Amino acid sequence: MAVTLEQAQRVGYTCLKALLRFAFMVANNLVAIPSYVLYLIVLQPLRILDSKSFWYIEGVLFKWLLAMVASWGWWAGYTVVEWGDDVKAVSEDEAMVLVNHQATGDVCTLMMCLQDKGTVVRQMMWLMDHIFKYTNFGIVSLIHGDFFIRQGRTHRDQQLVLLKDHLEKYYRSRNRKWIVLFPEGGFLRKRRETSQAFAKKNNLPFLKHVTLPRLGATQVILKTLVAPQENGTPSAGDAVRKESKSKGLQWVIDTTIAYPKGEPIDIQTWILGYRQPAVTHVHYRIFPVKDVPAEPEALTNWLYQRFIEKENLLTHFYETGAFPPPQGQTKAISREMTLSNLWLVAIQSFAFLSGGMWYCLFQYLYHCLF
């Protein structure tokens, strides 16, 4: 088939735009991430004298870094529409966020749609695959105190012990409030076949849009972070909790991400912007943690039920283009999530100015010493 001049121009424009976006992203990373690290190195005396203030500043810088990632998608026209419960109402409480996992773009989508949820982004902890530790953002997540979990049956028990220790050591000492995890344990396309085989063997529902979740990390988080009076079970880290006067984990936020036509946006698309502008839809449902069972078998059933509901939500969305209305209502209400371009430009400018400042400082020190 012959390629028309118009088609060739369109392809050329898309490639040029992708190249320019990639160059900007590389430059952005080269100034923003080292600046984040250097600011925190300089602030180490404050960490000793006033740990709370240090982690407050770190959280603000962390939120700005995530906003820079969000801006790459926002400026490419990858926006978000939200449905279901309004999570802003619980943004100051402690919550566990359960998210379905389809592609690397899921994390970017959350980085975007949580930006306008008060202090959530700067006070959240992420659970992510250990491979992300070796990405450009790995050093930031390590400093922030995110947990990198190694997948696989041979590592499972050890990883859960390490997760428990990590939560007790870092979660409240750094004033974290939300913890985000992907209970499916991997991308949909990689786990679907195995999950469906497991479901058939154990007489469980056949799922196409999600996979059956794994219990381990969810159970550890609930046991470690829920205050004893809320689920009737002694939980670890009580001494830390009393010292911080925390109410403990109060909510579970079941979050469902849906992409147009079921085609996920991956990180490459997010960076290069070669896909046409698209709207990602995010549905929230909030559960009081006191309604979540603590006993393993009951918790497994409860967690399975959440993902069966996700399956129904996504089936309805792919058939109609909208999520179904809540029970007792006739129409589902959506909310367009927006970011301020002025604010994003200000953050990006701060990153590049910081990079220039550190460069000039090191140049000055180099000439003084040599």
Summary of the structure (lengths in Angstrom):
residues: 370
radius of gyration: 21.9
end to end distance: 63.6
largest distance: 74.5
contacts: 1126
relative contact order: 0.16
helix: 58%
strand: 13%
